[in-house]
């Protein structure tokens, strides 16, 4: 499974490949393709930055859900001692669910 930002990066890669193929077929398109590749490369760089923010949001959400579960159990009270284990579990869940090949 891929996150929305991972999908966007993949789409940018696909479009860049398409434009490179067009430029190889028709050299007159080279300048325009160069401009498009520059712009899409900048977008891809920004998307990769946002990928880290998205990851943090997803992990934090997972932590909050697990934290709420502990609080609602009644026999267990939430305390900060659970946070390292929950954080590790949330990180592991993200890595397993949204593993990227890139």
MORAZI-V395281 format. One record per backbone hydrogen bond with DSSP energy under -0.5 kcal/mol. CO is the residue of the C=O (numbers start at 1). NH is the residue of the N-H. Records with the same first field share a line. If there is no record, write none. Layout:
# MORAZI-V395281
CO=NH  NH
This chain:
# MORAZI-V395281
3=7
4=8
5=9
6=10
7=11
8=12
9=13
10=14
11=15
12=16
13=17
14=18
15=19
16=20
17=21
18=22
19=23
20=24
21=25
22=26
26=29
27=30
29=33
30=34
31=35
32=36
33=37
34=38
35=39
36=40
37=41
38=42
39=43
40=44
41=45
42=46
43=47
44=48
45=49
46=50
47=51
48=52
49=52  53
50=54
51=55
52=56
53=57
54=58
55=59
56=60
57=61
58=62
59=63
60=64
61=65
62=66
63=67
64=68
65=69
66=70
67=71
68=72
69=73
71=74
73=75
75=77
79=82
80=83  84
82=86
83=87
84=88
85=89
86=90
87=91
88=92
89=93
90=94
91=95
92=96
93=97
94=98
